[in-house]
């Protein structure tokens, strides 16, 4: 879903909006024709931006020689310090070539973003389902290993366990959403919707994962069940034919 940038900026705090717009102007001045696009994605577009959230921006360049990159230093430093802008820099011609190794990230960007400047490099991007499947399984297995470590590390600190498990749940939103895509199930990509649909599909109660007053141990247990079921599900998917998908 491509969101109107004016709508996105209107939802930002006044100071953050001014800094983001200032960064856009400064980047255009510094990079000139070598700046192909500025893309805003993440919670600033999807919703759920908090005072502690980053504003995620991708600067898409036509070239990346050192002198050009150095010219962006001041604008990036001000935006990072004043508006928590988390800047990724990619080359225009590397985006389609990197779709095989960043399928979930590119799906996440492509699914909900706004064009701050330039043309949309994700509009006609082709991502293959087998690349999605492999990356979904990797990220879910990594999350499962991380969850085991959290239970060990925070065995006697329930506050830390709750915070870190909640963070882990947010991180698996994207791979779980991609798992739904593999099953040809379209859904909004916000966390609550993704957990609800995946939970119903896999027969898992995900309510503890979105409730703020649950026992942290029960939340960790529910997260473990969900991850185990999701890993089994994606693992059982047969090797998919390289089915290209140009968009949602």
HUZIKA-V707151 format. One record per residue. N is the residue number from 1. RES is the residue in one small letter. SS is DSSP state (a for helix, b for strand, c for the rest). PHI is phi in whole degrees, -180 to 180 (none if undefined). D_FIRST is the distance of its C-alpha to the first C-alpha in Angstrom with 1 decimal. Layout:
N|RES|SS|PHI|D_FIRST + N|RES|SS|PHI|D_FIRST
This chain:
1|x|c|none|0.0 + 2|x|b|-95|3.8 + 3|x|c|-101|6.2 + 4|x|c|-62|9.8 + 5|x|a|-65|12.1 + 6|x|a|-62|14.9 + 7|x|a|-66|13.3 + 8|x|a|-62|12.7 + 9|x|a|-63|16.3 + 10|x|a|-65|17.8 + 11|x|a|-85|17.0 + 12|x|c|-80|18.8 + 13|x|c|-55|22.5 + 14|x|a|-53|24.5 + 15|x|a|-66|26.0 + 16|x|a|-63|22.9 + 17|x|a|-59|21.1 + 18|x|a|-63|24.3 + 19|x|a|-69|24.4 + 20|x|a|-65|20.9 + 21|x|a|-65|21.6 + 22|x|a|-65|25.0 + 23|x|a|-63|23.7 + 24|x|a|-59|21.5 + 25|x|a|-65|24.7 + 26|x|a|-65|26.9 + 27|x|a|-66|24.8 + 28|x|a|-64|24.8 + 29|x|a|-66|28.6 + 30|x|a|-74|29.3 + 31|x|a|-100|27.5 + 32|x|a|57|27.6 + 33|x|a|-64|26.6 + 34|x|a|-72|26.0 + 35|x|b|-90|22.8 + 36|x|b|-88|20.1 + 37|x|b|-166|17.0 + 38|x|b|-123|16.2 + 39|x|b|-118|12.8 + 40|x|b|-100|12.2 + 41|x|b|-144|10.6 + 42|x|c|80|12.1 + 43|x|a|-65|13.6 + 44|x|a|-64|13.6 + 45|x|a|-102|9.9 + 46|x|a|-72|9.7 + 47|x|c|111|13.1 + 48|x|c|93|16.5 + 49|x|c|-65|17.7 + 50|x|c|-118|21.5 + 51|x|c|-58|24.4 + 52|x|c|-97|24.6 + 53|x|c|-79|21.0 + 54|x|c|-83|20.2 + 55|x|b|-98|17.8 + 56|x|b|-87|16.1 + 57|x|b|-133|16.1 + 58|x|b|-108|16.4 + 59|x|b|-96|18.9 + 60|x|b|-102|18.8 + 61|x|b|-110|22.4 + 62|x|c|-89|24.4 + 63|x|c|-151|27.4 + 64|x|c|-139|28.4 + 65|x|c|-65|32.2 + 66|x|a|-59|33.6 + 67|x|a|-61|34.7 + 68|x|a|-65|31.2 + 69|x|a|-63|29.8 + 70|x|a|-64|32.7 + 71|x|c|-68|31.9 + 72|x|c|-92|28.7 + 73|x|a|-57|30.6 + 74|x|a|-62|31.5 + 75|x|a|-63|28.1 + 76|x|a|-68|26.5 + 77|x|a|-66|29.4 + 78|x|a|-64|29.2 + 79|x|a|-65|25.4 + 80|x|a|-67|25.9 + 81|x|a|-74|29.0 + 82|x|a|-94|28.0 + 83|x|a|-135|24.3 + 84|x|c|54|23.7 + 85|x|b|-75|21.5 + 86|x|b|-101|21.0 + 87|x|b|-99|20.8 + 88|x|b|-109|20.1 + 89|x|b|-119|21.5 + 90|x|b|-131|20.6 + 91|x|b|-90|22.0 + 92|x|a|-57|20.1 + 93|x|a|-82|22.0 + 94|x|a|-90|21.8 + 95|x|a|-61|18.0 + 96|x|a|-65|18.4 + 97|x|a|-75|21.8 + 98|x|c|-97|20.6 + 99|x|c|-64|17.9 + 100|x|c|-74|20.8 + 101|x|c|-104|21.6 + 102|x|c|-121|18.3 + 103|x|a|-63|16.2 + 104|x|a|-73|15.0 + 105|x|a|-61|14.4 + 106|x|a|-68|12.5 + 107|x|a|-59|10.4 + 108|x|a|-65|9.9 + 109|x|a|-66|9.0 + 110|x|a|-63|6.8 + 111|x|a|-69|4.9 + 112|x|c|-159|4.7 + 113|x|b|-155|6.6 + 114|x|b|-138|8.6 + 115|x|b|-92|11.3 + 116|x|b|-80|14.6 + 117|x|b|-156|16.7 + 118|x|b|84|17.0 + 119|x|c|-107|14.9 + 120|x|c|-81|11.7 + 121|x|c|-80|13.5 + 122|x|c|-99|10.7 + 123|x|c|-58|9.6 + 124|x|c|-111|12.5 + 125|x|c|-66|13.3 + 126|x|c|-102|15.4 + 127|x|b|-127|15.8 + 128|x|b|-93|18.7 + 129|x|a|-63|19.0 + 130|x|a|-67|22.4 + 131|x|a|-67|21.2 + 132|x|a|-60|18.6 + 133|x|a|-59|21.6 + 134|x|a|-64|23.9 + 135|x|a|-71|21.7 + 136|x|a|-60|20.8 + 137|x|a|-62|24.6 + 138|x|a|-61|25.5 + 139|x|a|-67|23.3 + 140|x|a|-68|24.4 + 141|x|a|-66|28.0 + 142|x|a|-63|27.9 + 143|x|a|-65|26.7 + 144|x|a|-65|29.5 + 145|x|a|-64|32.0 + 146|x|a|-63|30.9 + 147|x|a|-64|31.3 + 148|x|a|-58|34.8 + 149|x|a|-67|35.6 + 150|x|a|-62|34.3 + 151|x|a|-64|36.7 + 152|x|a|-68|39.5 + 153|x|a|-67|38.9 + 154|x|c|-112|38.4 + 155|x|c|-57|41.0 + 156|x|c|-123|42.7 + 157|x|c|-133|40.0 + 158|x|a|-70|37.9 + 159|x|a|-66|36.1 + 160|x|a|-67|34.9 + 161|x|a|-62|34.1 + 162|x|a|-60|31.9 + 163|x|a|-63|30.0 + 164|x|a|-74|29.5 + 165|x|a|-68|28.5 + 166|x|a|-62|25.9 + 167|x|a|-64|24.6 + 168|x|a|-65|24.7 + 169|x|a|-61|22.8 + 170|x|a|-64|19.9 + 171|x|a|-71|20.1 + 172|x|c|-91|19.9 + 173|x|a|-56|16.6 + 174|x|a|-64|14.7 + 175|x|a|-64|17.4 + 176|x|a|-68|17.7 + 177|x|a|-65|14.1 + 178|x|a|-66|14.8 + 179|x|a|-61|18.0 + 180|x|a|-61|16.4 + 181|x|a|-61|14.4 + 182|x|a|-62|17.9 + 183|x|c|-95|19.2 + 184|x|c|57|16.8 + 185|x|c|-109|15.7 + 186|x|c|-86|12.1 + 187|x|c|-161|11.5 + 188|x|c|-61|9.6 + 189|x|c|-103|10.1 + 190|x|c|-73|12.4 + 191|x|a|-59|16.0 + 192|x|a|-62|17.8 + 193|x|a|-65|15.7 + 194|x|a|-61|15.8 + 195|x|a|-63|19.5 + 196|x|a|-64|20.4 + 197|x|a|-71|19.0 + 198|x|a|-63|20.4 + 199|x|a|-60|23.6 + 200|x|a|-66|24.2 + 201|x|a|-66|23.6 + 202|x|a|-96|26.1 + 203|x|c|72|28.4 + 204|x|c|-120|28.1 + 205|x|c|-79|28.4 + 206|x|c|-99|25.6 + 207|x|a|-57|26.8 + 208|x|a|-59|28.9 + 209|x|a|-77|25.9 + 210|x|a|-116|24.4 + 211|x|c|-100|27.8 + 212|x|c|-81|29.3 + 213|x|c|-111|32.9 + 214|x|c|-79|33.2 + 215|x|c|-58|35.8 + 216|x|a|-55|34.2 + 217|x|a|-66|36.2 + 218|x|a|-66|34.7 + 219|x|a|-65|31.2 + 220|x|a|-63|32.0 + 221|x|a|-65|33.5 + 222|x|a|-65|30.5 + 223|x|a|-63|28.2 + 224|x|a|-62|30.7 + 225|x|a|-62|30.7 + 226|x|a|-62|26.9 + 227|x|a|-64|26.8 + 228|x|a|-61|29.8 + 229|x|a|-66|28.4 + 230|x|a|-67|25.1 + 231|x|a|-64|27.1 + 232|x|a|-60|29.4 + 233|x|a|-64|26.5 + 234|x|a|-71|24.8 + 235|x|a|-68|28.4 + 236|x|a|-83|29.4 + 237|x|c|-65|26.8 + 238|x|c|-66|28.7 + 239|x|c|-57|28.0 + 240|x|c|-76|25.2 + 241|x|c|-64|25.7 + 242|x|c|-68|23.6 + 243|x|c|-87|21.0 + 244|x|b|-73|18.4 + 245|x|b|-137|14.8 + 246|x|c|-82|12.9 + 247|x|c|174|9.5 + 248|x|c|-83|8.0
